[in-house]
Amino acid sequence: AVDIVSVLDNDLRSTLHWACYQGHGDTAKLLLYLGSDLYHADKEMCTPLHWSAIKGNGHITHMLIQTASLSEVNGDNISGKSRSPRRFGISLGTGLATQGYEDLREKYILAKDSTGSNSVELARQKGHQFVADQMEKALKHAQLKGKRNIFVKTVVELEFLPILVAVIVAMLVSYSRTIVFIDASGENAPATASSVFWAFIVLIPSIVGLGVLYQCSKMNPGFLSTGGVKTSKHGHENVSRKATEMNGNGNENGLGLNGSSQGGADAENEEALLFPKDDISSNISDVETKVDLDSMYTNKELDSAALWAGNWHQICPTCRIVKPLRAKHDAFSNRCVENFDHHCPWVANAIGKQNRWHFLVFLMLQMWALVISISVAVYKLTKLNQGSRNAPFVVAFLVFDASLTISVLTLLSAQASSIAKNITTNEMANQFRYNYLAMDSRGNLFNPFDKGCHQNCLEVMYPTKKLAPVTLDMEMTQRLRDWVTDKHLTNGKVRGRRCCSANQGCSHNHGHGGGDLESGRHG
């Protein structure tokens, strides 16, 4: 017997082929998570992407193309090479160009079926213009990325980080040359103990901050290990070769999608492709069609509380994992990040569980330098003689420094507040997308991860290697339900105010009890 991922029908179509054709997006996502091969071609050399394009299932074509962007280098490709028989869980680096993986979107989209049509052309022939445009856009993005040389790739991957470093260095140079070491006339003055002190009290935190910035940019923000693709038990390479030999180079069966010789017979051709009259099962003896359901239901990949609760939206088809709570797939790094906060282009990295404290320390150090430099600049401006030629430079420095201070202070305040509450920027911006966050009738937010300011800060300062759960436990689920139904206001209120925070204990009865498992809607 074969499992649900490896089984093929008589026309070499996998369960993923049929899920994509029928438009069952959640089923396709589950099959990808279980290791289904998205590059496998059927008897007509059609991949699941071809069938999804034929039916105009845009959400599935997007998912398949995104999955192809993180492909194993030595695994299956469009030419039909077999994979090594293994499941893998490798922790990658910060970039997509990581060891063992590559972007195969271009090859996947341009792969042709037996009629010589790729997925974009098939979608257009069927009148699915939006899906065709969607795939064409992804194709252009992949082609542009492939044409970049090493220098351009490095510049793109660094994002706005070089600009930020240049601004910090320029501000430090300006502060030293036009602010600290000048006299009342605006001319350079000899160094004194006071001027050296005010110079170093800004320079040292800024330089240390640049080091923290470098570490925050290069370190792993909390990337989750990826899953892999299973090897078919019947050998896709031999099956694909036999199917190619039977079809020939010119599609001898005449079962095409172009319909150039049959006028408006596209629908008939499509049905002929799906249900051909010739049976090749006798010629391919190594194809097994009996599904081992017992093996499927005892599969360790399916042993997840989130999946058994029906929360298939927690599956990431690109990384092929079940995301724990608070995790999110970062489109820029193309990886799922634990406790995802946001992707910062100024840092050129995602901000997550492992580097969020470094990001906060960097902001604090730069905020210190900005406030001190503004104070010194204002003092020097009041001491300058009227008509000093250095006055315009001091004013320009003050204006630019003040604008930076406002920006950094806003970001620092938001980060400090969210860390104290143990909530991420992503969760605050999308709180209505997550079931584990709830709002009562008075606008009070329920956060099951809030353990008090002190404990919350310690969690960020010293992140553990332990992953977050995929669902809430029964006690916390019941608290969430009580919060939504305002039971906490009647069980433990003090003149209309809650007596304790969401995840802190108290002496009141908050209606703890059993219940089914809940988790985030999206991620």
N, C-alpha and C positions, 0 to 999 in steps of 0.2 A: 504494500500500500504506500501511497505518497501523501504528503501533507497538502494542505489547501493552497499553499504558495507554489509548489512545484508541479501540481497536476496540470496537464494540457488536454484539450479535447482532440478530436480526430483531425482538426485543421491547425493544430499546434498553437491554439490560442489559450492563454493562461487566464486565470481568474481576474488578473489585473486588466487584461484586454476587455473582458466582458463588463467589469465595473466601469471602465472608462467609456465604453460604448453606451451603456445604459444610463450614464450620468450619476452614478452613485458615488459622490465625492467622499463621504465618510468611509465607505467600504474600500475605496482606492487608497485612502490615507492609511487605513489599518493594514492593508496588504503591503504597502510600501514599508511600513514600520516592521512588519513581520519578515521583511527581506525579499519581497517580490522583485523580479528583475524588470526594470522599466525599459531596458534595451532589447528584450527578447522580441524577435520578429516571428510572425506566424507564417503559414504556407504562402501567403501573398506578400511576404516580406513587410508586413505592416506592424509597427510597434504600437503600444498603447496610445502614444501621442497621435498617430495617424487616425485611429478610431475615435479618439476624443475630438479631433479636429473635424472629422466627417460629420459628427453629430452636433458640433457647435457647443460643446461643453466647456465654456471658457474658464470656469473655476478649476476644472481638472487639468486643462492644458497648462494653465499658470502653475499649478502645483507640480506637474511632471517636469516642466522646464526648470523650475526652481530646484527640484531634487537633482536634476542633471548638473547643476552648478557645483555640487560637492560630490564628485565621483571618485572612486578608488582608481588610482593610476594603473595598477596591474590587474584590474578586474575586467568585467565585461565591457566591451565597447560596441560601436555600431557594426563592426565587421564580424561580430559573433564569436570572439575568443572567450574561452571558458574562464570562470572565476576559480580562485582557490577555495576549497570547501571549508569555510570558516565564518564564524561571527566574530566581529572585532569591536573593541571599544578602546579607541586611541584618543588620548588627550592631545589636541593639536595646539599649535602656537597661536599667535595673535592674528596672522594674516591668512588669506585664503590659499596662497601659494605655499601650502604646508606639505610636509613630507607624507607621501602616499596618496595625495588627492590632487585633482585637477578639475577645471571647468570644461565640461563636455556639451554645453548648451548648443554651440554652433553645429557640431557634428550631429547632435540629436535632432535638431530642427530640420537640418538639410538632408537627413537620411531619406532615401527614396524607396517607395514600394515597388512592386513588380511592374507597375505601369510607368515608372519613372517620375512620379510626382512626390514632392515632399509635403510636409504637413501644412505649410502655408498655402500651397497651391490647392490642396484638397479642400481646405476650409473655404477658399474663394470659389471653387467650383460648386460647392454646396450652398453658396450664398451667405456664409457666415463671415461677413466682412469684419465685424468687431473682433472676432477670434483671430482672424488672419492678421489684422493690424496689431493685435496684442502680441502674437508670436513674432511678427516682423520687427516690432520694437525691441523685443528681447534678443532677437538675432543680431540686430545692429549694435546693441549694447555689448553682446558677447564678441562680435567681430572687432569692434573698436578696442575692447580690452585686450584682445589677442594681438593686435597690431602695435601695441605700445612697446617701446624699448625699455631697457632697464632703468634709464634715467627718468622717463615719464612715469613708469610704474611706481618708482620710489617717491616722486613728487606727489602723485595722486594718493598713495597710501599715507603720506605724512599729513595730508589735508591742510588745516590752518596752523599746524604746530610751528612751522618755521616762521610764520608771521608773528605768532605770539612771542616766540623767543626773541625775534628781532625787535619787537616793541619794548620788551622788558630791558634788553641790553641798551637800546637807544635812550630809554628813560633814565637808566642808571648813569650813562655817560653825560646826559644833559644835566642831571642833578649834580654830578661832581664838578662839571666845568662851569655851569652858569648859575648855580644856586649856592653851594656850600662855600667854595673857596673864592669869594669875591668880597670886596670891601664896599664902603658906602658910595663910592664913585662908580661902582660897577666893574672895576678892574680886578684882575687876578691878585689875590692877596696871599702872603705866605701862610703855610699851614700852622694852625695853633691846636692846642689840646682840645679846645671846644669844637673847632671845625672838623678835626679828625674823628672825634667822638660821634658827631651827627652824621658824618659820612659813613662810618662803619655800622652805625645802628640801622642804616637803610641797606647798605651793600650786603652785609652778612645774611640777613633774612632773605633777601632777593636771590642771592647765589644759592643758598640752601634750598629755596623754593624751586629753582631751576633743576636742581638735582632730584627733588621729589617729583617734579613734573616729568622728568625723563623716566624715572622708575614707574610712575603711574601709566605712562604711555607704553612702556615695553612689557610690563608684567601681565600675567594672565588675569583678566577681570573676574574669572569664574566660569570659563567655558566648560560646558558639559561634554562628556565623552560621547562620541557618535556611535551609531549602530552600523550594521553592514548588510550585505546582500547574500542570501543563501545560494548554494550551488544546487541546481536541479538534479534530482536523483536519476533522471533519464538522459542527461547529457545534451544540453542545448546545441552544442557545436555540431554533433552528428545529425541531429534532427534538422537543424537549419540547412546543413549542406545537402541532405537528401531532399528537402523541400525545394531548394534552389535548383537541384538537378531535375526535379520533376516539372517545375514551372518553366525552366529554360530561360533564355535571355529575353525572349519576346513575349512572354506570358501566353503560352500555347493554349491555355484554356479559354482565353478571350474574356476573362473576368476582370475588367478594368474599371476605373472610376472616371476616366476622361470622357468616355462616351462619344468619341469623335465619329465613330461609325454607326452609332445607334441612336443618335439624336437625343430625344428626351428620355432615354432609358436608364438614367442614373439610379433611380430607385430600384429597378430590376437588377442592375449590376451590383448594387449594395447588398441586396438580398442574396444574390448569387455568391458574393464573397462570404457572407455570414453562413449561408446554408448551401454549400456546393453539393452538386449531385454525385461527384466522384468521391469515393471513400479511400483515403490513402492510409487508413489505420493498418491495413494488412501489409503495407510496404514498410511501415515503421514499427517494428516489433517491440522496440524498447520504450514505447510510450505507455505509461500506466495511468488508468483513469479512475481507479478506486481510491477514494479519499479516506484517510484515516482520521475520523472525527475524534476518536478517543485521544489520539496524539495531539490534535489541535487544541482540545479543551484542557489538556494538561501541559500545554506548552508554557515554558517558564516566561516567555515574552508576554504572554497574555495574563500572567499572574500579577496583575496590577489592580489596585482598588479603584483607580480612576477609570480603567477600561470596563471593569465589571459593573461600575456605577453608570456606564453609558457615556462617560465624558471623553468621547473620542476626539474632541477639539483640543485636548491636551497633547495629542500626538503631533510631533513635528516631522513631517514627511521628508524634509531635507536632511535633518540630522538622524532621522529614524529612531527616535526615542520618545518616551512618555515624559513630558516636561513636568518637573515638580512645581508646586505652587510658587508663585513669584518669579518664575523663570520666563524668559521671552526670547524669541529668535531675533537676533540683531541682523538687519538686512545689510549693513555695511561690512561687518566682519563675516557674515554668512554663518554664524554659529549661534547656538542657544547659550544664553548667559544666565547664570544663577543669580537670583535677586537683582535682576536687571533694573538699573535706575534710569539711564539714558545713554545715548551715544554722543560723545562730545567731540566735535570736529577740531576744537582747539587743542585737545589732548591726543587726537588721532587714535582713539581707542574707546571701547565701551566702558562705562562705569558700572561695576557690579559688586558682587559680594567681596571679592578679594582686594580691590583697589579703591573702594569708596572712601576709606579713611585717608589714603594718600591724597586723593582729590581734595578732601576737606582741609588737610594740612597745607597743601599748596595754596588754597584760597586764603587761609588764615595768615600765612607768611606774607603773601603779596598784599593783603589788606593792611597789615602792620606797616609794610614799607610805604604804601601809598599814603596812609594817614600821617606818618612822620614826615614824609617828603612834602606834603601839602603844608603842614605846620611850619616847617623850616622855610619854605618858599614864601609864605605869608609874612613871616617875621623879617626875612631879607627884603621883601618888597617895601615894608614900612620903614626900613632903615636906609633905603637908597635915596641919594640926593635927587632933587627935582631936576628933570631933564637928563637923567642918566641914560646912556645908550643901551645899557643892559636891561632896562625896565621892560621893553617889549618881549624879550626872551623869557623873563620871569613870568610875565602875564600869560604868555602862550603855554608855558610849562604848567601853570596853575590850571588853566582851562582844560588842557588835555588830561592832566592828572585827576582833576575833579570828575571828568566824564568817566574815566576808568574806575574811579572809586565808587561811583554810583552803580556801575555795572557789576563790579566784583562784590559790593556789599549786598546787592539784591540776590545774586547767586549764592553767596555765603549764608545769608539769612534763610533762604529756602532750604539749602542743604542741612544746616544746623537744626532747623525746625523739624524736617522730615526724619533726620537721624534720631532726634530725641523722641519722636513718636513711633519709630521703627516702621516707617512707610517709605516707599520709593517714589521718585518723581513720576514714573510710569503709572503707578497705582493711583496717585493723586489725580493725574490727568485723565485716567480711564477707570475711575472707581466704579462706575456703573456697569463695566464690562466684566467684573469679577464677583462671583458669588460669595467668596469668603470675606468681602467687604460689604457692609450693610449700613443703611441709614435709617434712623428711627424717625418718627413724625416730627420731632423737634430739630432735626438736622444734625444730631450727634452721630459721629461715625464709629462703627464697630470695626476694630482692627484686632484680629486674633493673635497677631504677633507682637502687640504692644505689651511690654513687661515692666513698664516704668522707665523713666528717663535714664537712670543710672545703668540699669541692665541693658537697655537699648544701646547706649553708647559703648558699653563693653563689648557687645556683639559685633559692632562695626569695627572697633579697634582691634579685636582679637577674633577674626572670623574662623569658624571651625570648618573642618573638612566634611562634616556630616551634611548630607543633602536635606533640603526641606522635604516634607511629606508631599505626596501627590494628592492627598485629600485631608480634610480636617477630621480630627477624632470625634467620637460621638458626643462627648461633653461640650466641645467647642461648637459643634453643629447645633446643639440644642440652645446654646447661648445666642448663637446667631439668629435662630428662629424667634427666640424670646425678644431679641432686640428689634427685629422687624415688626413684631406684633405689639411692641411697647410694653411687654410684660415686665421688663426691668424697671419701668417707671412705677409700676404698682407694687412690685415685690421689694424694691430697695431704693425708693426715692426719698429725698430729703427736700421737701418743699419744691417739688418739680425738677430737682436736679439729680443726676445719677450719683450714687454713693461711691462708686469705684469705676476704674477704667475697664476697658473691655476684657483684658486678659489678666487682671489682678484679682486676687481673692479678697473676700470680705466676710463679715459675719451674717450677711443677709442671704436669704434663699433666692437664688436666681433661676430657679426652675431647671436644675441640671437633670438631665435624663438621656435616654437613648434616642436614637434617630438614625436615619440613613446618612450616607456620606455625601459631602458637598465639596465642590472645588470651583476654580475660576472658569468663567465662560470662555474667555479667549486668552491668548497669551502670545 
